[in-house]
Amino acid sequence: MDEKFTQEEQVAIANVLYNLAGADFQTHEGETACLKSCLKELSFNAANFTPIPKNALQMKAYETIRRMTNEKKRSFSRMMTRLSRSDGHFGPSEQAFVKEILIMCDVPFVHK
């Protein structure tokens, strides 16, 4: 990716990814490794980061994601897909959460 994510975009995406990793109320080893990889791709330092709860995302993260460029949205969508599949099971709660993000933030679905 040529464009760098802004600090505001990094925080919004990190919040979504942390919530996605715990969407099924389980965090497997593969998800943890994938989450770390995605955060590294973002150049996000998660050392002192505390993710916001899922019910606060719409107010605090969705608008930032909605304003991102299409290239950034595709990159973010790819991260969500990788994270969702990283435990070998893309369950109903993860699917519902990803669909919500795609629709509410106008993000294209990238499956590879």
C-alpha positions as CSV (number, residue, x, y, z in Angstrom):
1,M,0.0,0.0,0.0
2,D,1.3,3.4,-0.9
3,E,-0.7,5.5,1.5
4,K,0.1,5.6,5.2
5,F,-2.7,5.4,7.7
6,T,-3.1,8.5,9.9
7,Q,-3.0,8.1,13.6
8,E,-6.8,8.6,13.8
9,E,-7.3,5.9,11.1
10,Q,-4.9,3.5,12.9
11,V,-6.8,3.9,16.2
12,A,-10.2,3.4,14.5
13,I,-9.0,0.3,12.6
14,A,-7.3,-1.1,15.7
15,N,-10.5,-0.8,17.7
16,V,-12.4,-2.6,15.1
17,L,-9.8,-5.4,14.7
18,Y,-9.6,-6.0,18.5
19,N,-13.4,-6.2,18.7
20,L,-13.5,-8.5,15.7
21,A,-10.9,-10.8,17.3
22,G,-13.2,-11.2,20.3
23,A,-16.5,-11.2,18.4
24,D,-17.0,-14.9,19.1
25,F,-16.0,-14.5,22.8
26,Q,-12.8,-16.5,22.1
27,T,-9.4,-15.4,21.0
28,H,-7.4,-18.3,19.5
29,E,-3.6,-18.3,19.0
30,G,-4.0,-17.8,15.2
31,E,-6.2,-14.7,15.8
32,T,-3.7,-13.2,18.2
33,A,-0.8,-13.7,15.7
34,C,-2.9,-12.3,12.9
35,L,-4.0,-9.3,14.9
36,K,-0.3,-8.5,15.7
37,S,0.5,-8.8,12.0
38,C,-2.3,-6.4,11.1
39,L,-1.3,-3.9,13.7
40,K,2.3,-4.1,12.4
41,E,1.0,-3.5,8.9
42,L,-0.7,-0.4,10.2
43,S,2.4,0.8,12.0
44,F,0.3,0.9,15.1
45,N,2.0,0.7,18.5
46,A,-0.5,-1.1,20.8
47,A,1.7,-1.0,23.9
48,N,-0.6,1.3,25.9
49,F,-3.7,0.8,23.8
50,T,-7.1,-0.1,25.4
51,P,-9.7,-0.9,22.8
52,I,-13.1,0.6,23.1
53,P,-16.2,-1.6,23.5
54,K,-18.1,-2.7,20.5
55,N,-21.1,-0.6,21.3
56,A,-18.9,2.6,21.2
57,L,-17.4,1.9,17.7
58,Q,-20.2,3.5,15.8
59,M,-19.8,6.8,17.6
60,K,-16.0,6.7,17.8
61,A,-14.6,4.8,14.8
62,Y,-17.0,4.4,12.0
63,E,-16.9,7.9,10.6
64,T,-13.1,7.9,10.5
65,I,-13.2,4.6,8.5
66,R,-16.0,6.0,6.3
67,R,-13.7,8.9,5.3
68,M,-10.7,6.8,4.4
69,T,-9.7,6.5,0.7
70,N,-10.8,3.4,-1.2
71,E,-7.3,2.0,-1.2
72,K,-7.2,2.2,2.6
73,K,-10.6,0.7,2.9
74,R,-9.6,-2.3,0.7
75,S,-6.5,-2.8,2.8
76,F,-8.6,-2.6,6.0
77,S,-11.2,-5.1,4.5
78,R,-8.3,-7.5,3.7
79,M,-7.2,-7.3,7.3
80,M,-10.7,-8.1,8.5
81,T,-10.9,-11.1,6.2
82,R,-7.5,-12.4,7.3
83,L,-8.4,-12.0,11.0
84,S,-11.8,-13.6,10.6
85,R,-10.3,-16.6,9.0
86,S,-7.2,-16.9,11.1
87,D,-8.8,-19.3,13.6
88,G,-10.1,-21.5,10.8
89,H,-13.8,-20.6,11.5
90,F,-15.6,-17.6,10.3
91,G,-18.5,-17.9,12.7
92,P,-21.9,-16.1,12.7
93,S,-21.0,-13.4,15.2
94,E,-17.8,-12.6,13.2
95,Q,-19.8,-12.5,10.0
96,A,-22.5,-10.2,11.4
97,F,-19.8,-7.8,12.8
98,V,-17.9,-7.7,9.5
99,K,-21.1,-7.1,7.5
100,E,-22.0,-4.3,9.8
101,I,-18.6,-2.6,9.2
102,L,-18.8,-3.1,5.5
103,I,-22.3,-1.6,5.2
104,M,-22.0,1.2,7.8
105,C,-18.6,2.3,6.7
106,D,-19.0,1.8,3.0
107,V,-16.1,-0.6,2.8
108,P,-15.8,-3.1,-0.1
109,F,-15.6,-6.8,0.7
110,V,-12.1,-8.1,-0.1
111,H,-11.9,-11.8,0.4
112,K,-8.2,-12.5,-0.5
